[in-house]
Amino acid sequence: MFKMTPALHRGGMGERRVSLLTSECTTAGHPDKFADQITDAAVDDMLRQDAHGRAGIEVLVTSTMVVVSGEFHTNPC
């Protein structure tokens, strides 16, 4: 997963805005990969029902428990 993060760089030539490219790397079977699949499925399902919907979801995974929390904002049909 790649993420562009805006940042403010302060250097010898003054301040300037830059974007930092960051990535996350995990091995197969890592809990983060499972959490990402749950989040993706929930968001995909919501967007199928409302293309303009918004979601804020957190998924926590341990060896014995999965916690899904967050919110969906959609317009009723």
N, C-alpha and C positions, 0 to 999 in steps of 0.2 A: 504494500500500500504506500503510495507516495502522497505527500501533502505539501502544498505551497504555503509558507507562513510569512506574512508581512513582518518586516523588522525595521528598526531604525539603526543605521550604522553611524557611529561617531568616530571619525578618524582625523588624520592630519589635514584633510581637505574639507572639513566641516561635516555637517550632517547630510545624509542622503537616505532615501528609502530603498530598500533592497528586498528581494524575496528569497527565502531559504528553502531549498528542496530537502525534505526529510523523508526517511523511509523507515518502515517497521519490518523486521525480518524475524519470523519464528519457524520452528521446525514442524514437520508434519505431526499431527496429534496434539499440538499445543492448545491449551484452553482458549487462547485468543482466537484461533481459527474457528473453533466451535462457536464462540460468542459472535463472531462476525457473520457466520452463516445464519444464526438466529435473527440477528438484527437485519440482515439483508432480506430475509424472508418476510419479516414483519413490515418493513418499509415497502417492499415490492407489492405485497398484498394491499396495503393502504393506497398506494399510487394507482393500482388497478381500479380501485373504487372511486378515487378522487385524485385526478392528475395534478391538482393544485394543493394537495394536502401537505402538511408539515409534520415532522416527527422529531422528538428528542428522546432517544432510547439509550439506556445503559444495560449491558448484560454482564453479569458476574458469574464466573464458572470456577468451581472447585472440583475436587475428585468425587464429591458426593452430593453436590447441590448446584442448581442453576437459579439465579435470581434475575428476573427481567423487570425493569422499572422504567418509567418515562411517561410521555404523553403524546397523543396524536391530536392534531387540529385538522378537521375536515368540514366540508360543507355537506349538510344532509341533502339527499336526492329530492 
